[in-house]
Amino acid sequence: NAGVTQTPKFQVLKTGQSMTLQCAQDMNHNSMYWYRQDPGMGLRLIYYSASEGTTDKGEVPNGYNVSRLNKREFSLRLESAAPSQTSVYFCASSMTGGNQPQHFGDGTRLSIL
Amino acid sequence: GESVGLHLPTLSVQEGDNSIINCAYSNSASDYFIWYKQESGKGPQFIIDIRSNMDKRQGQRVTVLLNKTVKHLSLQIAATQPGDSAVYFCAENIGAGEGYGNKLVFGAGTILRVKS
């Protein structure tokens, strides 16, 4: 019963390097989300995909791009990593229809030196 | 309650006691609220949700209360156990419309420590 799977679990990058974080869900959910979590703070929405073929900006989209590859997969790309992007990144998914809980993966811990 | 910044509020309770975690939300138009539990090294785990047309909802050992007048949400955990130790987040749905996913805004979190 996998739910939401994120890869990799840990990554260290140098400033300026690029990186794609992968996320896949097996719950047949239409909507998927990327968040970042910084120490002592709640999660902040980076991008979301309400349904396959659509993506929209969240609260903190600058420096990121996303691709909704198919219904199962939603990737997050850092084109030129900066130290300010050091964070834990969480992917989530939900059924469509407004008031539905989001289900989260266990995160990717990303450090940028 | 919630706070902004690096120092999360901490609630310490004795095993077996009841816990109450509070949250103030920001948007009076929010129509859906969720409580999540996050253990160290894990992603947030769904606990319970409530829609704005309700003021109370109960689950197994947990109750969520919603007071729309003062924009306040609370999570009550009965007979708190060591396994309940975690960070608890409230989240409000600021809305993306029917037919879309939801857009959640999270509080900063409250640390619950259960003493044996």
Interface residues (C-beta under 8 A of the other chain):
Chain A: V4 N30 S31 M32 Y33 P39 G40 M41 G42 L43 R44 L45 Y48 S49 A50 S51 G58 E59 F90 A92 S94 T96 G97 G98 N99 Q100 P101 Q102 H103 F104 G105 D106 G107
Chain B: V4 G5 L6 H7 L8 D31 Y32 I34 Y36 G41 K42 G43 P44 Q45 F46 D49 R51 F89 A91 N93 G95 A96 G97 E98 G99 Y100 G101 N102 K103 L104 V105 F106 G107 A108 G109
